[in-house]
């Protein structure tokens, strides 16, 4: 009995201490189930595509020019990041000067100055530099193709020279992130060690990394942009690649929010008071046609007929409403949408008439082979969607045969271009690949410019329209953004009017949030701002 | 006995070497490019070529195999192309999780299989036999991942008794033998245990029923031996075959849990292999498959070495 009393007394004495500890530990934590199989690279340039930048890119690091990602009601725009202003030299349009932000410190306490910018550019562009990291270079080099050279002018000024005049160059810079040279030295110049203790200037610091299991990001209270101080003290990123497992973890309370819930679990989530958040996202799910000689898609009537044969509303329904019907490469809300005369609607009689005019009928159908992926990032519900389209196209006398490969293999066919033997030689005249359409280059010029016909770029089908080429050349030398936007809109409307692709839907990048998550702004972009998550 | 042990050890060496060769060839035969794991889809040719040189993928296949084997013999399995981390540390961290899961599933499967099979064999033709046989058929036929999902829906989501995924609570830094961690083990282990349970039930049932009909059992009964002593004789006769089947099943559990580990996001070799396959992360694939195959070889060797202890005729 006395033993029990002693324990009771000890327990009562410990109670105030325990309460004090609970108060001190009132840290807000958001556990985020992400769709990736592993935590993206943390050394500075994330791997695993555009969607990874929101996790270990723009959280830990900052770019010179940032993308406005804390707004959901309109498309974001370029905003100052670590550079407060940038301008092109009026005498030489290849030379850009960047004024750097003063008073910014890396997480390790070292100062951010021009030397750090040059050091980071060397890290990914100069394979002779000691800090060169092939893996990081592979991520970012294709995203900053215009840079020819760079140098420090003074501690807070950097000059970057582009290979050609390129007015769209600033759009490349949100991809280039700046890490701490001092931390690399401190970690024994070992990138593997830097991965576990990275140091950037971003709104979050990496507190813990357990490969394949979790990354814990903690609030950087001293972040230079006071308007973007994280609303949550700690964000735990948990890789859960399987969509059903991810949703189960949310339902079970193991995580507080998830990316991309499976469409057939949406009613269950909604019934459980979980909130589904989605927004227009720069992504399109198309069939990219080959216009090379021998391809049946060289005839614009056939391309237009295919576009008119698809009931996009039904596909959106198939996706549980987690998509919007495409009206072109871009959503009509984009400033670069333009005014295409060809309306992408479901119109079977018009599609059949176009096919008949092109010489096809039920007795003589058009036969085409399309290469598709069995699934993967950006491919949405690849197989069911493709089967639906196959049946829709059959109704207008287009018989589509699929060559189904894994996404990794599909990329090989994509890079090679329609003309390559692995495509044209095998009768492949179309490719189905989800495209990121985040900026003018990614959305338009890489697919429409004649100089980028594969293998020189990813103009897969060989589209070569002199009017479009001319407009793209003008865009590259027009530094007035209004003129740029006008020309980009022209390029887009021309792409649509030429039915360059068969556009189906845009992804809306849905998220499911538990009632514990009070705030989350989903930007109209792949870049999301995790500082907006509030518990 | 010593000659037998040496023979089995010597047989294991060419098997292991064969495993390395087949592993290497298989991952290179599959279509796709390992550089897709690290380079953006639209990376230009010069970037791809530079990466190939960095990772030694521009060398002829026999040279790559020779170099890989030489390093593997020294315990260096290279670095993962996707993560840059050492394959050995990645694999061993995952193997320990898989061993844990496979061990728990094997224990459950073998134990239940022996009990159900023994009961069914002893009570051949009775309702006990029918229930045990039905359970074994269900166990063998049921798809792993489907059962995993159903168990999750019932026990994690509807009842909220057990976690739906992971190998420990959110702040766990590795496995610990406490309730919080053991709760995470229950559903994947039960899911994984159903197939070995079914197979072992069927094996044990057949062996027990067959042994009970043998003349020596009848003569033991005629001599008036009790049921307990007769059971010992039956068990001893059935043990070598059950051991061989159980050994194979444990081996399958080690390598065959890709779907279950994916459904439960269990950070083991199956979960890792799934990722490595889709990323064409060749060093990680090779390292993981090699370690799993070697486990299988070692397990078979252990079974081969244990069998003569149970039945000395095998060593002759």
Boltz contact constraints between the chains, C-beta under 6 A:
constraints:
  - contact:
      token1: [A, 37]
      token2: [B, 275]
      max_distance: 6.0
  - contact:
      token1: [A, 47]
      token2: [B, 38]
      max_distance: 6.0
  - contact:
      token1: [A, 134]
      token2: [B, 54]
      max_distance: 6.0
  - contact:
      token1: [A, 135]
      token2: [B, 38]
      max_distance: 6.0
  - contact:
      token1: [A, 135]
      token2: [B, 84]
      max_distance: 6.0
  - contact:
      token1: [A, 138]
      token2: [B, 38]
      max_distance: 6.0
  - contact:
      token1: [A, 138]
      token2: [B, 39]
      max_distance: 6.0
  - contact:
      token1: [A, 138]
      token2: [B, 47]
      max_distance: 6.0
  - contact:
      token1: [A, 138]
      token2: [B, 51]
      max_distance: 6.0
  - contact:
      token1: [A, 141]
      token2: [B, 47]
      max_distance: 6.0
  - contact:
      token1: [A, 142]
      token2: [B, 40]
      max_distance: 6.0
  - contact:
      token1: [A, 142]
      token2: [B, 42]
      max_distance: 6.0
  - contact:
      token1: [A, 142]
      token2: [B, 43]
      max_distance: 6.0
  - contact:
      token1: [A, 212]
      token2: [B, 267]
      max_distance: 6.0
  - contact:
      token1: [A, 213]
      token2: [B, 267]
      max_distance: 6.0
  - contact:
      token1: [A, 240]
      token2: [B, 265]
      max_distance: 6.0
  - contact:
      token1: [A, 242]
      token2: [B, 262]
      max_distance: 6.0
  - contact:
      token1: [A, 245]
      token2: [B, 165]
      max_distance: 6.0
  - contact:
      token1: [A, 245]
      token2: [B, 263]
      max_distance: 6.0
  - contact:
      token1: [A, 245]
      token2: [B, 265]
      max_distance: 6.0
  - contact:
      token1: [A, 248]
      token2: [B, 152]
      max_distance: 6.0
  - contact:
      token1: [A, 248]
      token2: [B, 164]
      max_distance: 6.0
  - contact:
      token1: [A, 249]
      token2: [B, 164]
      max_distance: 6.0
  - contact:
      token1: [A, 249]
      token2: [B, 165]
      max_distance: 6.0
  - contact:
      token1: [A, 251]
      token2: [B, 157]
      max_distance: 6.0
  - contact:
      token1: [A, 252]
      token2: [B, 156]
      max_distance: 6.0
  - contact:
      token1: [A, 252]
      token2: [B, 157]
      max_distance: 6.0
  - contact:
      token1: [A, 252]
      token2: [B, 164]
      max_distance: 6.0
  - contact:
      token1: [A, 254]
      token2: [B, 163]
      max_distance: 6.0
  - contact:
      token1: [A, 408]
      token2: [B, 32]
      max_distance: 6.0
  - contact:
      token1: [A, 408]
      token2: [B, 36]
      max_distance: 6.0
  - contact:
      token1: [A, 408]
      token2: [B, 280]
      max_distance: 6.0
  - contact:
      token1: [A, 409]
      token2: [B, 31]
      max_distance: 6.0
  - contact:
      token1: [A, 409]
      token2: [B, 32]
      max_distance: 6.0
  - contact:
      token1: [A, 411]
      token2: [B, 36]
      max_distance: 6.0
  - contact:
      token1: [A, 411]
      token2: [B, 41]
      max_distance: 6.0
  - contact:
      token1: [A, 412]
      token2: [B, 33]
      max_distance: 6.0
  - contact:
      token1: [A, 458]
      token2: [B, 42]
      max_distance: 6.0
